[in-house]
Amino acid sequence: MESKLFFNVEGNTSMAKGGSGDLLSGVIASFMAQGLTPLEASILGTYIVYKTARDLSIDHTSYYVTPILIANNMYKTFAEIKKIINIASPLKINLNKDALKGRLLKITANRRREQ
């Protein structure tokens, strides 16, 4: 059996607060409940929570950003993903899953260049 190891090398101090892991776990569980595999749910959930936290820490400060603020603003990240990959909902992935992962990686790479 081949095993794979994935690292999220992104992140910021705004996620270093009590409750951030609980939020991430809930997001991943909700994606799994909607039919994504654990790996797909983990990749997508990690990206959405990270990107929302990063965007909020740019607008505010990392000290101000809390898990509840991240949760209340994740809709903005969903809307951006929806525009970029042109699907009805980021959760209706069907078998476009590989394309979605590729687009998320491209989005992250493009954001790095902008900063």
MILUM-867552 format. One record per residue (C-alpha): residue in one letter; x, y, z. Coordinates in steps of 0.2 Angstrom, whole numbers, plus 5000, padded with zeros to 4 digits. Layout:
! residues N
AXYZ
...
This chain:
! residues 115
M500050005000
E500750174995
S500550305008
K500550495004
L501050635016
F500350815013
F500950975021
N500051135022
V501551255021
E500351405022
G499751485037
N499851635049
T499751675067
S497851725066
M497551535066
A498551505082
K497051525094
G495951405104
G494551345093
S495451355076
G495651165076
D493851145080
L493351255066
L494451165054
S493850995060
G492051045057
V492351115040
I493250955035
A491850845042
S490550945033
F491350915017
M491550735020
A489650725024
Q489350805007
G490250664998
L492050714997
T493450585002
P494350625018
L495850685008
E494850794997
A493950865012
S495550895021
I496350985006
L494851095003
G494451135021
T496251175025
Y496351295010
I494651385014
V495051405032
Y496851465029
K496351585015
T494851665025
A496051685040
R497351765029
D496251885021
L495451935037
S497251965045
I497652075030
D496052185033
H496252185052
T497752105062
S498151925066
Y497751975085
Y495952025080
V495551875070
T494651735080
P493851565074
I492151635075
L492651785064
I493451655051
A491851555052
N490751705049
N491751755034
M492051595025
Y490651635013
K491851765005
T493051625001
F491751514994
A491151654983
E492851684976
I493151494973
K491451494964
K491951634952
I493651564948
I493151384945
N491451424938
I490351294947
A488651314955
S489451274972
P491151234978
L490351084986
K489651014970
I491250944964
N490750784955
L492250714946
N492950884943
K493950854959
D495650854951
A495251014942
L494751094958
K496351044967
G497351104952
R496451274953
L496651294971
L498451264969
K498551394955
I497551514966
T498751494980
A500251514969
N499551674961
R499151744978
R501051714983
R501651814968
E500451964972
Q501151984989
